[in-house]
Amino acid sequence: MHKAVFQNLVYDEQGRPVEVAYIGQEPHYVVDDQGMKFHVPTEQVDRQVLRVFRELMAGHEEFIGQEAARLLGQDDPFTLAAITTQLKQWDQHIEQLLTLGLPEDIRLWLGLMGFRVTINFRGEVLDVRIPGLEAGPENDF
């Protein structure tokens, strides 16, 4: 069973928050398009967003690892190597993230920082706003 990784961080094209509803045990983002409610499996959207993260991190694992270790106050070589290795194995962690989801406090923090995902009624990701990254041709979809 999967969880909605980006619950409360997904919006429709009009900027309205998208709710999460379950059909059986599968979570769906519910997009209201002129009164018609479309149920899009959250996994479909979440994988697109996680792919954006992966593309942004590609080639920068060393730097991200250094910054993460510094923020943790553990910038020793062993911690740095462990973090960098985990970042390079990103694809192996996606399934776990889809199953467990992000903790609620992390989602709240992301929302407060301005992170948001915009989707259409078909579940296509139109935009991902990541705090600190300016929109530009290299970050557009």
DOVODO-738732 format. One record per residue: x, y, z of N, C-alpha, C in turn; residue number from 1; residue in one letter. Coordinates in steps of 0.05 Angstrom, whole numbers. Each point is the difference from the previous one (the first is absolute). Last residue first. Layout:
REM DOVODO-738732
<r n_px="X" n_py="Y" n_pz="Z" ca_px="X" ca_py="Y" ca_pz="Z" c_px="X" c_py="Y" c_pz="Z" seq="NUM" type="a"/>
...
This chain:
REM DOVODO-738732
<r n_px="180" n_py="442" n_pz="-342" ca_px="-8" ca_py="-26" ca_pz="-10" c_px="-7" c_py="2" c_pz="-29" seq="141" type="f"/>
<r n_px="73" n_py="61" n_pz="62" ca_px="-27" ca_py="-2" ca_pz="-10" c_px="-5" c_py="-28" c_pz="-10" seq="140" type="d"/>
<r n_px="84" n_py="37" n_pz="32" ca_px="-17" ca_py="-11" ca_pz="21" c_px="-29" c_py="-3" c_pz="-9" seq="139" type="n"/>
<r n_px="71" n_py="37" n_pz="-54" ca_px="11" ca_py="-25" ca_pz="9" c_px="-17" c_py="-13" c_pz="21" seq="138" type="e"/>
<r n_px="-21" n_py="87" n_pz="-36" ca_px="-4" ca_py="-21" ca_pz="-20" c_px="10" c_py="-27" c_pz="9" seq="137" type="p"/>
<r n_px="-30" n_py="62" n_pz="79" ca_px="16" ca_py="6" ca_pz="-24" c_px="-3" c_py="-23" c_pz="-20" seq="136" type="g"/>
<r n_px="-24" n_py="40" n_pz="109" ca_px="-10" ca_py="-13" ca_pz="-25" c_px="17" c_py="8" c_pz="-23" seq="135" type="a"/>
<r n_px="42" n_py="-5" n_pz="98" ca_px="-15" ca_py="18" ca_pz="-17" c_px="-10" c_py="-15" c_pz="-24" seq="134" type="e"/>
<r n_px="24" n_py="-34" n_pz="102" ca_px="6" ca_py="-3" ca_pz="-28" c_px="-18" c_py="18" c_pz="-17" seq="133" type="l"/>
<r n_px="-7" n_py="-3" n_pz="95" ca_px="28" ca_py="5" ca_pz="-5" c_px="8" c_py="-4" c_pz="-29" seq="132" type="g"/>
<r n_px="-86" n_py="-51" n_pz="36" ca_px="12" ca_py="24" ca_pz="12" c_px="30" c_py="2" c_pz="-6" seq="131" type="p"/>
<r n_px="-70" n_py="-47" n_pz="-64" ca_px="18" ca_py="-9" ca_pz="21" c_px="13" c_py="25" c_pz="11" seq="130" type="i"/>
<r n_px="-87" n_py="-33" n_pz="-65" ca_px="13" ca_py="23" ca_pz="11" c_px="17" c_py="-10" c_pz="24" seq="129" type="r"/>
<r n_px="-44" n_py="-44" n_pz="-93" ca_px="9" ca_py="-6" ca_pz="27" c_px="15" c_py="24" c_pz="10" seq="128" type="v"/>
<r n_px="-77" n_py="-26" n_pz="-84" ca_px="20" ca_py="17" ca_pz="13" c_px="7" c_py="-12" c_pz="27" seq="127" type="d"/>
<r n_px="-57" n_py="-46" n_pz="-61" ca_px="4" ca_py="24" ca_pz="-16" c_px="23" c_py="17" c_pz="11" seq="126" type="l"/>
<r n_px="-35" n_py="-108" n_pz="2" ca_px="13" ca_py="21" ca_pz="16" c_px="6" c_py="23" c_pz="-19" seq="125" type="v"/>
<r n_px="-80" n_py="-74" n_pz="-11" ca_px="25" ca_py="9" ca_pz="-11" c_px="11" c_py="23" c_pz="17" seq="124" type="e"/>
<r n_px="-86" n_py="-47" n_pz="8" ca_px="21" ca_py="-8" ca_pz="17" c_px="28" c_py="7" c_pz="-11" seq="123" type="g"/>
<r n_px="-91" n_py="20" n_pz="-34" ca_px="10" ca_py="-26" ca_pz="-9" c_px="23" c_py="-10" c_pz="17" seq="122" type="r"/>
<r n_px="-42" n_py="86" n_pz="12" ca_px="-19" ca_py="-21" ca_pz="7" c_px="9" c_py="-27" c_pz="-9" seq="121" type="f"/>
<r n_px="77" n_py="70" n_pz="21" ca_px="-25" ca_py="3" ca_pz="-14" c_px="-18" c_py="-24" c_pz="6" seq="120" type="n"/>
<r n_px="81" n_py="48" n_pz="64" ca_px="-7" ca_py="-21" ca_pz="-19" c_px="-26" c_py="7" c_pz="-15" seq="119" type="i"/>
<r n_px="86" n_py="42" n_pz="68" ca_px="-24" ca_py="6" ca_pz="-14" c_px="-5" c_py="-23" c_pz="-21" seq="118" type="t"/>
<r n_px="57" n_py="18" n_pz="100" ca_px="-2" ca_py="-15" ca_pz="-26" c_px="-26" c_py="8" c_pz="-13" seq="117" type="v"/>
<r n_px="72" n_py="46" n_pz="81" ca_px="-27" ca_py="-9" ca_pz="-10" c_px="2" c_py="-12" c_pz="-28" seq="116" type="r"/>
<r n_px="58" n_py="53" n_pz="90" ca_px="0" ca_py="-23" ca_pz="-18" c_px="-29" c_py="-6" c_pz="-9" seq="115" type="f"/>
<r n_px="31" n_py="68" n_pz="66" ca_px="-9" ca_py="7" ca_pz="-26" c_px="0" c_py="-22" c_pz="-21" seq="114" type="g"/>
<r n_px="19" n_py="4" n_pz="100" ca_px="22" ca_py="11" ca_pz="-16" c_px="-8" c_py="7" c_pz="-28" seq="113" type="m"/>
<r n_px="-61" n_py="-42" n_pz="59" ca_px="6" ca_py="27" ca_pz="11" c_px="23" c_py="13" c_pz="-15" seq="112" type="l"/>
<r n_px="-24" n_py="-89" n_pz="-24" ca_px="-21" ca_py="19" ca_pz="-6" c_px="6" c_py="28" c_pz="10" seq="111" type="g"/>
<r n_px="59" n_py="-69" n_pz="24" ca_px="2" ca_py="6" ca_pz="-28" c_px="-21" c_py="20" c_pz="-9" seq="110" type="l"/>
<r n_px="-5" n_py="-31" n_pz="88" ca_px="23" ca_py="18" ca_pz="-3" c_px="3" c_py="7" c_pz="-30" seq="109" type="w"/>
<r n_px="-66" n_py="-63" n_pz="21" ca_px="-7" ca_py="27" ca_pz="11" c_px="23" c_py="20" c_pz="-5" seq="108" type="l"/>
<r n_px="16" n_py="-90" n_pz="-20" ca_px="-18" ca_py="12" ca_pz="-20" c_px="-9" c_py="28" c_pz="9" seq="107" type="r"/>
<r n_px="52" n_py="-48" n_pz="60" ca_px="17" ca_py="7" ca_pz="-23" c_px="-18" c_py="13" c_pz="-22" seq="106" type="i"/>
<r n_px="-42" n_py="-35" n_pz="77" ca_px="15" ca_py="24" ca_pz="6" c_px="18" c_py="9" c_pz="-22" seq="105" type="d"/>
<r n_px="-50" n_py="-82" n_pz="-8" ca_px="-17" ca_py="24" ca_pz="-1" c_px="16" c_py="26" c_pz="6" seq="104" type="e"/>
<r n_px="50" n_py="-85" n_pz="-44" ca_px="-12" ca_py="7" ca_pz="26" c_px="-15" c_py="27" c_pz="-2" seq="103" type="p"/>
<r n_px="9" n_py="-60" n_pz="-87" ca_px="17" ca_py="19" ca_pz="15" c_px="-14" c_py="4" c_pz="27" seq="102" type="l"/>
<r n_px="-11" n_py="-95" n_pz="-53" ca_px="-7" ca_py="28" ca_pz="-2" c_px="19" c_py="18" c_pz="15" seq="101" type="g"/>
<r n_px="-5" n_py="-101" n_pz="-15" ca_px="-2" ca_py="13" ca_pz="27" c_px="-10" c_py="29" c_pz="-2" seq="100" type="l"/>
<r n_px="10" n_py="-53" n_pz="-80" ca_px="-15" ca_py="-17" ca_pz="19" c_px="-4" c_py="14" c_pz="27" seq="99" type="t"/>
<r n_px="51" n_py="41" n_pz="-70" ca_px="-28" ca_py="-3" ca_pz="-9" c_px="-17" c_py="-16" c_pz="19" seq="98" type="l"/>
<r n_px="93" n_py="7" n_pz="17" ca_px="-13" ca_py="26" ca_pz="4" c_px="-30" c_py="-1" c_pz="-9" seq="97" type="l"/>
<r n_px="54" n_py="-75" n_pz="-16" ca_px="-5" ca_py="3" ca_pz="28" c_px="-14" c_py="26" c_pz="6" seq="96" type="q"/>
<r n_px="26" n_py="-16" n_pz="-88" ca_px="-22" ca_py="-18" ca_pz="8" c_px="-6" c_py="2" c_pz="29" seq="95" type="e"/>
<r n_px="74" n_py="50" n_pz="-34" ca_px="-26" ca_py="10" ca_pz="-9" c_px="-23" c_py="-18" c_pz="9" seq="94" type="i"/>
<r n_px="97" n_py="-15" n_pz="11" ca_px="-15" ca_py="11" ca_pz="23" c_px="-28" c_py="10" c_pz="-8" seq="93" type="h"/>
<r n_px="67" n_py="-33" n_pz="-62" ca_px="-7" ca_py="-22" ca_pz="18" c_px="-18" c_py="9" c_pz="23" seq="92" type="q"/>
<r n_px="36" n_py="62" n_pz="-63" ca_px="-21" ca_py="-16" ca_pz="-12" c_px="-8" c_py="-23" c_pz="18" seq="91" type="d"/>
<r n_px="74" n_py="58" n_pz="25" ca_px="-27" ca_py="12" ca_pz="2" c_px="-22" c_py="-18" c_pz="-10" seq="90" type="w"/>
<r n_px="102" n_py="-4" n_pz="17" ca_px="-18" ca_py="-23" ca_pz="-2" c_px="-29" c_py="9" c_pz="2" seq="89" type="q"/>
<r n_px="71" n_py="62" n_pz="9" ca_px="5" ca_py="-13" ca_pz="-25" c_px="-17" c_py="-24" c_pz="-5" seq="88" type="k"/>
<r n_px="-5" n_py="45" n_pz="82" ca_px="-10" ca_py="18" ca_pz="-21" c_px="4" c_py="-13" c_pz="-27" seq="87" type="l"/>
<r n_px="36" n_py="-44" n_pz="75" ca_px="-30" ca_py="-1" ca_pz="0" c_px="-11" c_py="17" c_pz="-22" seq="86" type="q"/>
<r n_px="92" n_py="4" n_pz="14" ca_px="-7" ca_py="-26" ca_pz="-11" c_px="-30" c_py="-2" c_pz="-2" seq="85" type="t"/>
<r n_px="34" n_py="76" n_pz="42" ca_px="5" ca_py="1" ca_pz="-29" c_px="-8" c_py="-26" c_pz="-13" seq="84" type="t"/>
<r n_px="-3" n_py="5" n_pz="94" ca_px="-21" ca_py="16" ca_pz="-12" c_px="3" c_py="1" c_pz="-30" seq="83" type="i"/>
<r n_px="67" n_py="-45" n_pz="49" ca_px="-26" ca_py="-14" ca_pz="2" c_px="-22" c_py="16" c_pz="-13" seq="82" type="a"/>
<r n_px="87" n_py="38" n_pz="4" ca_px="-1" ca_py="-23" ca_pz="-19" c_px="-27" c_py="-14" c_pz="1" seq="81" type="a"/>
<r n_px="15" n_py="70" n_pz="62" ca_px="-2" ca_py="10" ca_pz="-27" c_px="-2" c_py="-22" c_pz="-21" seq="80" type="l"/>
<r n_px="16" n_py="-23" n_pz="90" ca_px="-28" ca_py="9" ca_pz="-4" c_px="-4" c_py="10" c_pz="-28" seq="79" type="t"/>
<r n_px="87" n_py="-24" n_pz="23" ca_px="-17" ca_py="-23" ca_pz="-1" c_px="-29" c_py="7" c_pz="-4" seq="78" type="f"/>
<r n_px="69" n_py="68" n_pz="9" ca_px="1" ca_py="-14" ca_pz="-26" c_px="-19" c_py="-24" c_pz="-1" seq="77" type="p"/>
<r n_px="-27" n_py="84" n_pz="62" ca_px="23" ca_py="-18" ca_pz="-1" c_px="-1" c_py="-16" c_pz="-26" seq="76" type="d"/>
<r n_px="-62" n_py="71" n_pz="40" ca_px="13" ca_py="1" ca_pz="-26" c_px="27" c_py="-15" c_pz="-1" seq="75" type="d"/>
<r n_px="-88" n_py="19" n_pz="59" ca_px="16" ca_py="-24" ca_pz="-1" c_px="15" c_py="-1" c_pz="-27" seq="74" type="q"/>
<r n_px="-72" n_py="61" n_pz="30" ca_px="22" ca_py="3" ca_pz="19" c_px="19" c_py="-23" c_pz="0" seq="73" type="g"/>
<r n_px="-79" n_py="19" n_pz="-57" ca_px="-3" ca_py="-19" ca_pz="22" c_px="21" c_py="3" c_pz="21" seq="72" type="l"/>
<r n_px="4" n_py="53" n_pz="-78" ca_px="-25" ca_py="7" ca_pz="14" c_px="-5" c_py="-19" c_pz="24" seq="71" type="l"/>
<r n_px="73" n_py="-20" n_pz="-57" ca_px="5" ca_py="25" ca_pz="15" c_px="-24" c_py="8" c_pz="16" seq="70" type="r"/>
<r n_px="-9" n_py="-72" n_pz="-58" ca_px="17" ca_py="-8" ca_pz="23" c_px="6" c_py="25" c_pz="17" seq="69" type="a"/>
<r n_px="-47" n_py="15" n_pz="-80" ca_px="-17" ca_py="-16" ca_pz="19" c_px="16" c_py="-7" c_pz="25" seq="68" type="a"/>
<r n_px="47" n_py="42" n_pz="-71" ca_px="-18" ca_py="18" ca_pz="14" c_px="-18" c_py="-14" c_pz="20" seq="67" type="e"/>
<r n_px="57" n_py="-53" n_pz="-53" ca_px="16" ca_py="18" ca_pz="17" c_px="-18" c_py="19" c_pz="16" seq="66" type="q"/>
<r n_px="-40" n_py="-55" n_pz="-66" ca_px="9" ca_py="-16" ca_pz="23" c_px="16" c_py="17" c_pz="20" seq="65" type="g"/>
<r n_px="-26" n_py="39" n_pz="-81" ca_px="-23" ca_py="-3" ca_pz="17" c_px="7" c_py="-16" c_pz="25" seq="64" type="i"/>
<r n_px="67" n_py="9" n_pz="-65" ca_px="-6" ca_py="26" ca_pz="13" c_px="-23" c_py="-3" c_pz="19" seq="63" type="f"/>
<r n_px="21" n_py="-76" n_pz="-51" ca_px="22" ca_py="6" ca_pz="18" c_px="-6" c_py="26" c_pz="16" seq="62" type="e"/>
<r n_px="-59" n_py="-28" n_pz="-70" ca_px="-3" ca_py="-16" ca_pz="25" c_px="22" c_py="7" c_pz="20" seq="61" type="e"/>
<r n_px="-26" n_py="33" n_pz="-93" ca_px="6" ca_py="18" ca_pz="23" c_px="-1" c_py="-15" c_pz="26" seq="60" type="h"/>
<r n_px="-20" n_py="-38" n_pz="-88" ca_px="26" ca_py="13" ca_pz="-3" c_px="8" c_py="18" c_pz="23" seq="59" type="g"/>
<r n_px="-101" n_py="-21" n_pz="-8" ca_px="20" ca_py="-14" ca_pz="-16" c_px="25" c_py="16" c_pz="-4" seq="58" type="a"/>
<r n_px="-83" n_py="30" n_pz="44" ca_px="23" ca_py="-10" ca_pz="17" c_px="22" c_py="-12" c_pz="-17" seq="57" type="m"/>
<r n_px="-82" n_py="31" n_pz="-39" ca_px="13" ca_py="23" ca_pz="12" c_px="25" c_py="-9" c_pz="15" seq="56" type="l"/>
<r n_px="-56" n_py="-66" n_pz="-37" ca_px="14" ca_py="14" ca_pz="-22" c_px="15" c_py="25" c_pz="12" seq="55" type="e"/>
<r n_px="-54" n_py="-50" n_pz="59" ca_px="24" ca_py="-16" ca_pz="-9" c_px="15" c_py="15" c_pz="-21" seq="54" type="r"/>
<r n_px="-81" n_py="37" n_pz="29" ca_px="21" ca_py="1" ca_pz="21" c_px="25" c_py="-14" c_pz="-9" seq="53" type="f"/>
<r n_px="-74" n_py="-8" n_pz="-56" ca_px="11" ca_py="28" ca_pz="-1" c_px="22" c_py="3" c_pz="21" seq="52" type="v"/>
<r n_px="-48" n_py="-80" n_pz="1" ca_px="18" ca_py="1" ca_pz="-23" c_px="13" c_py="27" c_pz="-3" seq="51" type="r"/>
<r n_px="-67" n_py="-12" n_pz="64" ca_px="25" ca_py="-11" ca_pz="9" c_px="21" c_py="-2" c_pz="-22" seq="50" type="l"/>
<r n_px="-87" n_py="29" n_pz="-21" ca_px="13" ca_py="20" ca_pz="17" c_px="27" c_py="-11" c_pz="9" seq="49" type="v"/>
<r n_px="-55" n_py="-58" n_pz="-49" ca_px="9" ca_py="22" ca_pz="-17" c_px="16" c_py="21" c_pz="16" seq="48" type="q"/>
<r n_px="-40" n_py="-71" n_pz="47" ca_px="23" ca_py="-10" ca_pz="-15" c_px="10" c_py="22" c_pz="-19" seq="47" type="r"/>
<r n_px="-80" n_py="17" n_pz="48" ca_px="24" ca_py="0" ca_pz="17" c_px="25" c_py="-9" c_pz="-14" seq="46" type="d"/>
<r n_px="-85" n_py="-4" n_pz="-44" ca_px="10" ca_py="27" ca_pz="3" c_px="26" c_py="0" c_pz="16" seq="45" type="v"/>
<r n_px="-42" n_py="-83" n_pz="-12" ca_px="5" ca_py="11" ca_pz="-26" c_px="12" c_py="28" c_pz="2" seq="44" type="q"/>
<r n_px="-32" n_py="-43" n_pz="78" ca_px="26" ca_py="-11" ca_pz="-9" c_px="8" c_py="12" c_pz="-27" seq="43" type="e"/>
<r n_px="-86" n_py="18" n_pz="38" ca_px="22" ca_py="17" ca_pz="11" c_px="27" c_py="-10" c_pz="-10" seq="42" type="t"/>
<r n_px="-92" n_py="-13" n_pz="-55" ca_px="16" ca_py="-14" ca_pz="20" c_px="24" c_py="17" c_pz="8" seq="41" type="p"/>
<r n_px="-91" n_py="44" n_pz="-32" ca_px="26" ca_py="-7" ca_pz="-12" c_px="16" c_py="-15" c_pz="22" seq="40" type="v"/>
<r n_px="-106" n_py="35" n_pz="-25" ca_px="16" ca_py="-14" ca_pz="21" c_px="25" c_py="-10" c_pz="-14" seq="39" type="h"/>
<r n_px="-77" n_py="82" n_pz="-19" ca_px="17" ca_py="-21" ca_pz="-11" c_px="18" c_py="-11" c_pz="22" seq="38" type="f"/>
<r n_px="-98" n_py="59" n_pz="-11" ca_px="22" ca_py="-8" ca_pz="17" c_px="15" c_py="-24" c_pz="-12" seq="37" type="k"/>
<r n_px="-64" n_py="88" n_pz="-33" ca_px="5" ca_py="-28" ca_pz="-5" c_px="25" c_py="-8" c_pz="16" seq="36" type="m"/>
<r n_px="-30" n_py="90" n_pz="-1" ca_px="-20" ca_py="-16" ca_pz="13" c_px="3" c_py="-30" c_pz="-5" seq="35" type="g"/>
<r n_px="63" n_py="63" n_pz="-36" ca_px="-26" ca_py="11" ca_pz="-7" c_px="-22" c_py="-19" c_pz="11" seq="34" type="q"/>
<r n_px="83" n_py="-39" n_pz="22" ca_px="2" ca_py="15" ca_pz="-25" c_px="-29" c_py="7" c_pz="-8" seq="33" type="d"/>
<r n_px="60" n_py="-40" n_pz="89" ca_px="-26" ca_py="10" ca_pz="-8" c_px="3" c_py="17" c_pz="-25" seq="32" type="d"/>
<r n_px="58" n_py="-83" n_pz="47" ca_px="2" ca_py="25" ca_pz="-14" c_px="-28" c_py="8" c_pz="-9" seq="31" type="v"/>
<r n_px="52" n_py="-69" n_pz="73" ca_px="-25" ca_py="6" ca_pz="-11" c_px="1" c_py="28" c_pz="-12" seq="30" type="v"/>
<r n_px="72" n_py="-84" n_pz="25" ca_px="-4" ca_py="29" ca_pz="1" c_px="-26" c_py="5" c_pz="-15" seq="29" type="y"/>
<r n_px="21" n_py="-95" n_pz="50" ca_px="-3" ca_py="15" ca_pz="-25" c_px="-1" c_py="30" c_pz="7" seq="28" type="h"/>
<r n_px="27" n_py="-106" n_pz="47" ca_px="-5" ca_py="28" ca_pz="2" c_px="0" c_py="13" c_pz="-28" seq="27" type="p"/>
<r n_px="-25" n_py="-104" n_pz="33" ca_px="18" ca_py="16" ca_pz="-17" c_px="-7" c_py="30" c_pz="2" seq="26" type="e"/>
<r n_px="-46" n_py="-79" n_pz="38" ca_px="23" ca_py="7" ca_pz="16" c_px="20" c_py="18" c_pz="-15" seq="25" type="q"/>
<r n_px="-100" n_py="1" n_pz="-27" ca_px="11" ca_py="-24" ca_pz="12" c_px="23" c_py="8" c_pz="18" seq="24" type="g"/>
<r n_px="-13" n_py="76" n_pz="-40" ca_px="-17" ca_py="-19" ca_pz="-14" c_px="11" c_py="-27" c_pz="7" seq="23" type="i"/>
<r n_px="11" n_py="103" n_pz="46" ca_px="8" ca_py="-28" ca_pz="-4" c_px="-22" c_py="-14" c_pz="-16" seq="22" type="y"/>
<r n_px="37" n_py="108" n_pz="5" ca_px="-21" ca_py="-18" ca_pz="7" c_px="10" c_py="-29" c_pz="-6" seq="21" type="a"/>
<r n_px="36" n_py="111" n_pz="11" ca_px="7" ca_py="-28" ca_pz="-3" c_px="-24" c_py="-17" c_pz="8" seq="20" type="v"/>
<r n_px="9" n_py="107" n_pz="-41" ca_px="-5" ca_py="-18" ca_pz="22" c_px="10" c_py="-28" c_pz="-7" seq="19" type="e"/>
<r n_px="32" n_py="101" n_pz="-34" ca_px="-12" ca_py="-25" ca_pz="-9" c_px="-2" c_py="-19" c_pz="24" seq="18" type="v"/>
<r n_px="4" n_py="114" n_pz="-10" ca_px="11" ca_py="-24" ca_pz="10" c_px="-15" c_py="-25" c_pz="-9" seq="17" type="p"/>
<r n_px="4" n_py="90" n_pz="-61" ca_px="-15" ca_py="-11" ca_pz="23" c_px="14" c_py="-26" c_pz="10" seq="16" type="r"/>
<r n_px="23" n_py="57" n_pz="-79" ca_px="13" ca_py="6" ca_pz="26" c_px="-15" c_py="-10" c_pz="24" seq="15" type="g"/>
<r n_px="-18" n_py="-13" n_pz="-96" ca_px="-11" ca_py="25" ca_pz="10" c_px="12" c_py="8" c_pz="27" seq="14" type="q"/>
<r n_px="22" n_py="-83" n_pz="-44" ca_px="8" ca_py="22" ca_pz="-18" c_px="-10" c_py="27" c_pz="9" seq="13" type="e"/>
<r n_px="10" n_py="-73" n_pz="77" ca_px="-10" ca_py="-2" ca_pz="-28" c_px="10" c_py="25" c_pz="-15" seq="12" type="d"/>
<r n_px="54" n_py="-47" n_pz="85" ca_px="-21" ca_py="20" ca_pz="-7" c_px="-8" c_py="-5" c_pz="-29" seq="11" type="y"/>
<r n_px="60" n_py="-45" n_pz="91" ca_px="-8" ca_py="-2" ca_pz="-28" c_px="-24" c_py="18" c_pz="-5" seq="10" type="v"/>
<r n_px="42" n_py="-20" n_pz="86" ca_px="19" ca_py="16" ca_pz="-15" c_px="-7" c_py="0" c_pz="-30" seq="9" type="l"/>
<r n_px="-45" n_py="-52" n_pz="70" ca_px="-2" ca_py="28" ca_pz="8" c_px="20" c_py="18" c_pz="-14" seq="8" type="n"/>
<r n_px="26" n_py="-100" n_pz="-9" ca_px="-27" ca_py="9" ca_pz="9" c_px="2" c_py="28" c_pz="12" seq="7" type="q"/>
<r n_px="68" n_py="-62" n_pz="-46" ca_px="-2" ca_py="29" ca_pz="0" c_px="-27" c_py="11" c_pz="8" seq="6" type="f"/>
<r n_px="20" n_py="-95" n_pz="-2" ca_px="25" ca_py="12" ca_pz="9" c_px="-3" c_py="30" c_pz="3" seq="5" type="v"/>
<r n_px="-72" n_py="-80" n_pz="7" ca_px="3" ca_py="25" ca_pz="-16" c_px="25" c_py="14" c_pz="11" seq="4" type="a"/>
<r n_px="-5" n_py="-107" n_pz="6" ca_px="-11" ca_py="23" ca_pz="13" c_px="4" c_py="24" c_pz="-19" seq="3" type="k"/>
<r n_px="-11" n_py="-115" n_pz="-13" ca_px="16" ca_py="25" ca_pz="-3" c_px="-14" c_py="22" c_pz="16" seq="2" type="h"/>
<r n_px="5" n_py="-115" n_pz="3" ca_px="-17" ca_py="24" ca_pz="0" c_px="18" c_py="25" c_pz="0" seq="1" type="m"/>
